[in-house]
């Protein structure tokens, strides 16, 4: 009886996460990005829709923001995607304290991180001979 060896397949996956653990800018750094500041000054809903769209949501979601629910969900999703610490309660309190500042911060964060991948995954496949 002959024994035949089939080549095996070995797959390894490496994931590297790039995150500095916090927001790139402070909540009150509204003037650090004058383009966003001017856009929001002249048409705040336009800036909100752009922010939602940049994150991958339907651009008109912010127009449905009743009691800051959509804002809290978006901020929480941004934090989760980029590994930023915080809580839903903290997000809600900040939105109640300064609603526009929170939106400016989310917009700046997405602009800063759009050129930096949230994570990199490398998959390596090797075929082993007998």
C-alpha positions as CSV (number, residue, x, y, z in Angstrom):
1,X,0.0,0.0,0.0
2,X,1.5,3.3,-1.1
3,X,1.1,6.4,1.1
4,X,0.8,9.7,-0.7
5,X,1.5,13.0,1.0
6,X,-0.5,16.0,0.0
7,X,1.0,19.4,0.3
8,X,-0.5,21.3,3.2
9,X,-1.4,24.9,3.3
10,X,-0.4,27.3,6.1
11,X,-2.1,30.6,6.5
12,X,-0.9,33.3,9.0
13,X,-2.6,36.6,9.6
14,X,-1.1,39.6,11.3
15,X,-3.1,42.7,12.2
16,X,-1.5,45.9,13.3
17,X,-3.5,48.7,14.8
18,X,-2.3,52.3,14.6
19,X,-3.9,54.5,17.2
20,X,-2.6,57.0,19.7
21,X,-5.4,56.4,22.2
22,X,-7.2,59.7,22.1
23,X,-8.8,62.4,19.9
24,X,-6.2,64.1,17.6
25,X,-7.5,67.6,18.6
26,X,-9.2,68.9,21.7
27,X,-12.9,69.7,21.9
28,X,-12.4,73.4,21.9
29,X,-9.8,73.5,19.0
30,X,-12.5,74.8,16.6
31,X,-10.2,77.3,14.9
32,X,-7.4,74.8,14.2
33,X,-9.1,73.9,10.9
34,X,-10.4,77.2,9.5
35,X,-12.0,75.5,6.5
36,X,-14.3,73.4,8.7
37,X,-14.9,76.4,11.0
38,X,-16.0,78.6,8.1
39,X,-18.1,75.8,6.5
40,X,-19.9,75.3,9.8
41,X,-20.3,79.0,10.4
42,X,-22.1,79.5,7.1
43,X,-24.0,76.2,6.9
44,X,-23.7,74.0,10.0
45,X,-26.1,71.3,8.6
46,X,-23.8,71.0,5.5
47,X,-20.8,70.3,7.7
48,X,-22.8,67.7,9.6
49,X,-23.8,65.9,6.5
50,X,-20.3,66.0,5.1
51,X,-19.0,64.5,8.4
52,X,-21.5,61.7,8.3
53,X,-20.7,61.0,4.7
54,X,-17.0,61.0,5.3
55,X,-17.5,58.3,8.0
56,X,-19.5,56.2,5.6
57,X,-23.0,56.9,6.8
58,X,-25.9,58.3,4.7
59,X,-25.2,62.0,4.4
60,X,-28.7,63.0,5.6
61,X,-28.5,61.1,8.9
62,X,-27.6,64.3,10.9
63,X,-30.8,65.9,9.7
64,X,-32.7,63.3,11.7
65,X,-30.8,64.1,14.9
66,X,-33.6,64.2,17.5
67,X,-32.3,64.6,21.1
68,X,-28.7,64.1,19.9
69,X,-29.2,60.4,19.3
70,X,-27.6,60.4,15.9
71,X,-24.7,62.6,17.1
72,X,-24.1,60.2,20.0
73,X,-24.1,57.2,17.7
74,X,-21.8,58.8,15.2
75,X,-19.3,59.9,17.9
76,X,-19.4,56.5,19.5
77,X,-18.8,54.8,16.2
78,X,-15.8,57.1,15.4
79,X,-14.4,56.3,18.9
80,X,-14.8,52.6,18.4
81,X,-13.3,52.5,14.9
82,X,-10.2,54.4,15.9
83,X,-9.8,53.0,19.4
84,X,-10.5,56.3,21.2
85,X,-11.5,55.8,24.9
86,X,-14.8,57.3,26.1
87,X,-18.4,56.4,26.8
88,X,-21.8,57.0,25.5
89,X,-22.6,59.0,28.6
90,X,-19.5,61.2,28.1
91,X,-20.5,61.8,24.5
92,X,-24.0,62.8,25.4
93,X,-22.8,65.2,28.1
94,X,-20.3,66.9,25.7
95,X,-23.1,67.2,23.1
96,X,-25.3,68.9,25.7
97,X,-22.5,71.2,26.8
98,X,-21.3,72.3,23.3
99,X,-23.1,70.6,20.4
100,X,-21.1,72.5,17.6
101,X,-17.7,71.8,19.2
102,X,-18.4,68.1,19.2
103,X,-19.3,68.1,15.5
104,X,-16.2,70.2,14.7
105,X,-14.0,67.7,16.6
106,X,-15.6,64.7,14.8
107,X,-15.1,66.4,11.4
108,X,-11.4,67.2,12.2
109,X,-10.8,63.7,13.5
110,X,-12.1,62.1,10.3
111,X,-10.0,64.5,8.1
112,X,-6.8,63.7,10.1
113,X,-7.4,60.0,10.1
114,X,-8.5,59.6,6.5
115,X,-4.9,59.5,5.4
116,X,-3.9,57.1,8.2
117,X,-5.3,53.6,8.0
118,X,-7.0,52.4,11.2
119,X,-5.4,49.0,10.9
120,X,-3.3,47.0,8.5
121,X,-3.9,43.3,7.9
122,X,-1.2,41.1,6.2
123,X,-2.2,37.6,5.1
124,X,0.5,35.2,4.2
125,X,-0.2,31.8,2.5
126,X,2.5,29.1,2.2
127,X,2.2,25.7,0.6
128,X,4.3,23.1,2.4
129,X,5.7,20.2,0.5
130,X,6.1,16.7,1.9
